[in-house]
Every structure is written in structure tokens, then in C-alpha cells.
């Protein structure tokens, strides 16, 4: 489904780029949640050839629109195994509850944007993942090795992995987040935000 953007087509004069040294992904903030008081955010991603991207997941409240700027983005949409390739200029909007994943199966870089409404804690999630990767605190797939930090980041991002019953997942994430709060683990992530 092709969609139009509610965001400005002009990129900021000094956009901030961060790099994940483990996965090679690059992310540039085009419109931050701080600029919109949490209403929305727009981020440009550059994925290297063969990048794994994200596993199949969904969001409970966030709408997410993917728009390919350059290259080809492979996405699973709606259900496991339902793959489609988005080319430059194509967009797809994921409403809350829609299962999706993305990766770069090509031999070239792919550049795409995501527009997140509301922005929830998605920006903090990405900043946390990339920051932990820079500090060597992730596994070879780029996921935090500290389960309490991972729980905080997943809760912030409104991300639910597919394949785990939602009630069980919520119970697990909420329990780990409560332990993290008691141990003040969030403080270890604030430097990345």
C-alpha cells in the first residue's frame, strides 16, 4: 500500500547519525520525538548487504510506515513467510497489531525511512541498542546481553515478538522491568539517550 507522509520532506540541516558497529547498520534522525513532544518521529536507516534487520514482531499502539529511498527492502508483512520486496519510492504502513519484519537480502545497501506515530520510546530503543553495541554489551546479532536492559528497551519500543503468547511475554517483560527498576538498571541506558 503506497502512503503519503505527514512529515516534512526537508531533512534537517545537521541530522544526527549513529552507527551500530556490530551489525553495520546506520541510523539518521530526521525528525525526533523530542521535536514533536512524542507525537511522531522519522528515522532513516541504511542497512548493509545481507543485514538481518529485525525479527517478526508487532507494536500495540504505534503505526509504522516504511519508505524505501534507495535499493530494495525485503519485508515480511502480516504473517510469517509472507515476503514482499519494496523498491525505491514504495511505502507500506503497519498499523498496530500488524506482524512485520525487515532485512536486506541484496548485495547492495538499502536506505529506507520509518515514520513512527506515536513515537513511543522507539528512539530510545534504537539509541540504547546502538549504544550498547558500541560499548561491546551485545551478542553477535546486536541484542543486549543483559536481560534487564533488553526488557527495558523492548518495553520502551512497544515491540512484541511474534511466536511468544502476548500474556506470557507481557508477564515476562513487566517482571524483568520491575526488577530493573528496583536495581536502577535504566540509569545504565540513559547515557545513550
Secondary structure, 3 states (H helix, E strand, C coil): CCCCCCCCCCCCCCCEEEECCCCCCEEEEEECCCCCCCCEEEEEEEECCCCCCEEEEEECCCEEEEEEEECEEEEEECCCCCEEEEECCCEEEECCCCCEEEECCCCCCEEEEEEEECCCCHHHHHHHHHHHHHCCCECCCCCECCHHHHHHHHHHHCEEECCCCHHHHHHHHHHHHHHHHHCCCCHHHHCCC
